[in-house]
Amino acid sequence: MPFNLLAAAAGLAVAGAIATPTPAAAQSKNIVIVESEEPDNLDACNTTRSNIGRVVKVNIIESLIMLDPATASLSPRLATSWERVSDKVWRFKLRDGVKFSDGEPFTAAAVVQSMERTWRPSIACETRSKFGGLKFTGKAIDPLTLEITTETPEPILPVRMSLVGIDSPKTPGDKLTLSPVGTGPYVLDRFSPGKEIVLKQNPNYWGKKPAVEQATYVMRNQSAVRAAMVKVGEADLAPNIAVQDATDATLDFSFLNSESTRLRLDTMTPPLNDKRVRLALNYAIDRKAILGTIMSKDALHSTQLVVPSIPGHNHEIDKQIRPYDPAKARQLLAEAAFPSIPS
């Protein structure tokens, strides 16, 4: 069983840069976001990839259900309700009066078509990997009622459906797209490879009108450049800044993400098959010394593979962090008849 040593600055606690708006900037309804890498596509079936999801998910492309990572609670989006009608069957009631930005009606049949496209083997869709090989079929009971039947019982299907982006029936079915069409509050205005991606408000959005009218994404792979752009006002937000570049306390802050840095041990190979040796390794690591030196001072100690922003994280285990205790480590190694290295 692998164990986590510490969340890295590029892991659990990532230093992100955000500008404090000037009075003039605060009046603007347009924002500029500087990203670290340009997406190779903007397809709905790849919104689980961070460089694509940050641009299109919930902006252009919506899912049936929203998952709150802080509370693990589900809330309606394109589906207004859902129920499990049998061990292998889930039924979803869809929102009425919704249209895709190209004018196509949002219906159960459109959702089935979008899901079938996502699971088409000829298209490289990241979303499929999040379902662990689960097989299912979708069926439109009526225009606003969707039924999904799984091959085996799937009690957390609504959680999984929060990952599935729904695109227009007119989306090409045989290739990934650079021109996504969804039901979200924004539409793609233009994608100029190597230059920028521009989103504008969807005038026919079914929900609440967002405050931002236009979002422009520009790509700069150097962290220092991204930080400088925020500092001088060329960009409003840079969601991924290296620790050494996040030096302005008025602009930079850390936030939790779903990554962590860890050591993976083979517990079947001696001497790691002895629990005392594994405990000794824990006691022999000075985690506090790593903070602010090798890793960001804002990083958090990680005690499990499931990090705090992921449903299933056990907060009680977080209280079990082993203190730095070289003497205890040597004692455990001696009990395991495994000689320690002289200090």
Secondary structure as GFF3:
##gff-version 3
##sequence-region A 1 343
A	DSSP	beta_strand	3	6	.	.	.	ID=ss1
A	DSSP	beta_strand	13	18	.	.	.	ID=ss2
A	DSSP	alpha_helix	23	27	.	.	.	ID=ss3
A	DSSP	beta_strand	30	35	.	.	.	ID=ss4
A	DSSP	three_ten_helix	44	46	.	.	.	ID=ss5
A	DSSP	alpha_helix	50	56	.	.	.	ID=ss6
A	DSSP	beta_strand	65	68	.	.	.	ID=ss7
A	DSSP	beta_strand	73	76	.	.	.	ID=ss8
A	DSSP	beta_strand	79	86	.	.	.	ID=ss9
A	DSSP	beta_strand	89	94	.	.	.	ID=ss10
A	DSSP	alpha_helix	108	118	.	.	.	ID=ss11
A	DSSP	three_ten_helix	126	131	.	.	.	ID=ss12
A	DSSP	beta_strand	136	142	.	.	.	ID=ss13
A	DSSP	beta_strand	145	150	.	.	.	ID=ss14
A	DSSP	alpha_helix	157	161	.	.	.	ID=ss15
A	DSSP	beta_strand	186	192	.	.	.	ID=ss16
A	DSSP	beta_strand	196	201	.	.	.	ID=ss17
A	DSSP	beta_strand	214	219	.	.	.	ID=ss18
A	DSSP	alpha_helix	223	232	.	.	.	ID=ss19
A	DSSP	beta_strand	237	238	.	.	.	ID=ss20
A	DSSP	three_ten_helix	243	245	.	.	.	ID=ss21
A	DSSP	beta_strand	252	256	.	.	.	ID=ss22
A	DSSP	beta_strand	261	263	.	.	.	ID=ss23
A	DSSP	alpha_helix	275	283	.	.	.	ID=ss24
A	DSSP	alpha_helix	287	290	.	.	.	ID=ss25
A	DSSP	three_ten_helix	317	320	.	.	.	ID=ss26
A	DSSP	alpha_helix	326	335	.	.	.	ID=ss27
###
